[in-house]
Amino acid sequence: MRFTSENRLHDGVVEREFTLGEIPGTLWTPGSAPAPLVLMAHNNGLPKADHRLVARARYTAARGYAVATIDAAGCGDRPRSAADERARADLRRAMQAGEPADDVLESFVGPLVENAVPEWRTTLDALLGLPGIDGPVGYSGGWAALGIRLAVTEPRIAAAGFFAGGYVPRAQREEARLVTVPLLFLLQWDDEGNPRQRALDLFDAFGSTEKTLHANPGGHTGTPWFELEDSCRFLDRHLKDAPRAR
């Protein structure tokens, strides 16, 4: 892992860009150490520089967490393949025509998840080797499909917070029953791109014995700011109050 820039923010938070092989990422660390680690990904591979993700990451770091995100292959600062461009063009056409887009999303998001998970696990290995970053590990982000796969395959993840706004492929809907970590699930009740019943069915499918659903009126980008504070309280319970990794 090689750090390429450093920026000191308010509240003592340090924001650093890094590269890990071909993977570009950002790490935010608080002034206190050791800090539990939170992996933060945005909806279906949107860039790590998305302003909503950055705002959540900076707030969470100021609450005493190390927060990291990376760009998935073909997203953000990473080059796009011809297949990536075709999938995005097909998706735009379907949405502009008002046609059902599930099949297109399935062919786009499914491989994105499959390719992203090994890179996230490699990044997690590197992050936990840095001074000042400690376990346990949490996941928090709009990319629920990625979070589901990580929660199933990565035993170091102790708690997860998902936003219900992104498309979740059929494979991850099936895997939801295997998710057993404490879970916080955020739903925008009037999300124009996410059928409400599908989100409710996904919440019902999660195998976690401790799972909480927060639903708020409004569209896709209307999640109230207070939910971020509640998300941090959720992380506090399961990361800061839990035994630290040795």
N, C-alpha and C positions, 0 to 999 in steps of 0.2 A: 504494500500500500504506500503510495507516494502522495504527499500533500502538495498542492500546487498554489494555494492561496490561503490567506488567513485574514479574517475581519472580526474585530472585537465590537460587539453590540452592547446595548444597554443591559443592565442587570448582570454584567459580567459574562454573558454568553459569548462564546467564540464560535464563529462560523468558518469552516474550512472546506475547501473543495479538494477532492482527492481522485486519483485514478488507481485502479486495481486491475492490471492487465489492460483489457479493452473497456473495462467498466468505469464510467465516470460517476462520481457520487458527491454528496455533501454530508458533512458531519457537524452537528451543533453540540457543544458541550457546555455545561454550566460552570460556574466558578467553584462549586464544591465538588469533592471527590471522596470516595468512589461514587459513581452514578450508575443506576440501572439503565439498561439500553432499551430504546424503543425503535423498532423498525417502522418506517412510515412510507407508504406507497400511495400513489394517487390513481384515480379511476382508470382502469384498463390501460395502463401504460402511458398516461399523460406525462409531460416532462417534469423532472424534479424541480425545475425552476417555476412551476405554476404558483401563482401568488397565493392561492388558498393553502397549498401544502406548506409553503415557506412560512406563512403566518402561523399555522398550527405548530410547525416544528419549533419556531422561535419561542412561542408561548410555552410549549411543553418543556423545552430546555431550561427556560427561566424558572420552571417549577422544580428543577433539580434532576433532570434526565439528560442522558446522552441520546440524541436523536439522529438517525441516519436514513438517507434515501439514496437510491441509484436510478439511473435511466435504464429502462428495459431496452433490449436490442430493437433497433428501428425507431426508437423514440428519443425525444429531446436532442441531445448533442450527438447521438449515434447515427451512423449512416443507415438509410433505408434501402432495402433490397427492392427489386422489381416486383416481387410478390407482395411486399408491404404496400407499395404504391397501388397495386391493383386492388388489394383488399380495401384500402381506404377509399379508393374511387368507387368501388361497388357499394360501399356503405353510404357514401354521400349521395349516389344516385337513388338508392332505395329510400333514403330519408326524404330527399327532395320530392320524390314521386309519391310519398305517403304510403309506400308499400311496406309490408312486414319485413323487418330486418333481422329476425332471429337467425336465419340460416347464414346470413353474411357475418353476423356477429360471432356465431359459433365457429366459423372457419377462421376468423381473425383472432378472437380472444383466446380460444382454446390453445393454439400453438404458442401464443404470447405467454400464457401461464407456464406451459411446459418448458419453454426456454428460459423463463425468468427465475424459476425456483432454484435451479443449481447455482445461478449467479448470486442470488440472495444468500444462499447458504455459504458460499465461498466468502462473500462479504462479511457475513456474521462471524465466521472463523477469524478473519483478519481484525475485525473490530474488537472482539473479546480478547485479543492479544495486546491491545493498546493499554498503556497506563491510564488509570482513572476511570476505566469502564469496567463495570462489574455486572454479574447476573443478579437476579433472573432477567429474562428478556420478554418484552411485550411487543405486540403488533398493533398498529393503529393506522387505518387508512381507508380511502374510498375504494381501493381495488380489493373488493371482498373475495373475488375468485382466487387471487394470489394468496390472500390471507388464509383462506380455507385450506389450500394445499399445504402451505407452510405449517399451519397448526396441526395438520395430520402427520406430516413427515418430519418435522423438526422438534425433537423433544425438549429443546432449550426454551421454547416459547411457553410462557407460563400463563399468559392472559392475552385476549385479543379484543380489539374494538373495530367493528366493521360499519361502513356506511352502505346503505342499501341501494345506492343510486346507479351502480354500474352493472353491466350485463354479467351474469354468472353462468358459464357454460353448463351443459347437462352433467358433465363428469364431476364438476365441483358441487352441483346440487346433490348428486348421489353421495359424495364424500362428506357432506355436511353432517351426516349421522355419526361420523367417526370423530368429529370435533368434540373434545371433552373438557377443554380449558375453560375457565370463567370467561364469559362473553358479554359484551355490550354492543347492541345492534341499534343503529340510528336509521330512522325511516322518515323521509319527507312524504307526508300523506298524499300530496297532490303532484308528485313527481311525474312530469309529462312523459318521460322516457322509460319509466320503470313501473310496470303493472303492480298495483298495490297487493293484489292477492298472491302474486308470485313471491313478493318479498315476505309476506306473512307466512306462506308455505315454507320458505327457506328458514325463517326463524323457528318454525315448528319442527323442522327436520334436524336442527342442531342437537347433537347428543349431550351437550353440556348440562349438568345438573344445576349449575348456577348460570343463568342467562337472563338478561334484562333487555327489554325492547323500549326504546324511547321514540315516540312518534310525534311529529310536529306538523301543523298545517303549513302549506306552501310548496313551491316548486323545487326543482332539482338543486339550485344553488342557494336556497333560502334557509339552510340549517341555522338555527339561532346560535349566537356566540356563546351563550351560557352552556351549550352542550359541550364545548371544549373544556370548560371548567369542570363539568361533571365527568368528562372522560379522564381528566387528570386525577380526579378523586378515585375513580375506578382503578386507574393504574397505581395510585398510592396504596390502595388496599392489597393489591396482588403482587406488586413488585417491591415497594419500599417496606411493607410490613411482613414480607415473606422472608424466609431464611436466604441469605446470600450464597451464591455459588462459591465453591472453594477451588 
